[in-house]
Amino acid sequence: MHAAPDLFEHTGWAGWLALAGAPPSLGAGFSRLAEILLEHTDLSRPPLALIMSSQPSSALQAFLDDLEILLGVPVECLPYSPEAVEVFDRGGLILLAEGEAQAWLEALQELDLSSRLPAGGLVVAIGGVCGSLGEWICIDDALRPGLGWISHSIVVPGESAPGDVEPVLARLSSGEKLYAVGLGPEAILALGPSGEVEVWSDLPPTIALGTGWLQE
């Protein structure tokens, strides 16, 4: 476990937040992920998945199948609705997956999901939803205000080189204290409630610092 520098501030709620660029596996590329998930999951509560689609993709379903084997219990997979979120206070592990960042931003703003999450729990955001959690969100080649669970950040799922994305690079060059997180398909970054920062994948995410940090 590593303490975070001032760069990382996870303000969503008092629990762990893991950001995955794509549905992971419990094998190649994620050699310690099974062990880590067991360490951070409250096994007295059921694992839950909220998806922004009618059914999980094949890649996500494969991960859910692996989780069920690992945890020894079914993972309840719920298509997004305001009613589905009502059960989140009983989840020992909560997955947010599928769908685009904009749809997740609107949903999470409306529902105030962070107030419904159990303290000390684990949320794993997979794919597009990660892009909604930063201070800024990249949509249609432009940056707009994001949910702000991760202060001073621009999270770019599916992109290993966030500095190559033109609107991200422009914002990083503005002199503000911002940074971009590039989450390639085999990268997982985890932020803890006490300032911890951990890499839960064999390949790390990419961090691109804005010029505001470099001027100190």
Secondary structure, 3 states (H helix, E strand, C coil): CCECCCCCCECCCCCEEEEECCCCCCCCCCCCHHHHHHHHCCCCCCEEEEECCCCCCHHHHHHHHHHHHHHCCCCEEEECCCCHHHHHHHCCEEEEECCCHHHHHHHHHHHCHHHHCCCCCEEEEECHHHHHCEEEEEECCEEEECCCCEEEEEEEECCCCHHHCHHHHHHHCCCCCCEEEEECCCCEEEECCCCEEEECCCCCCEEEECHHHHCC
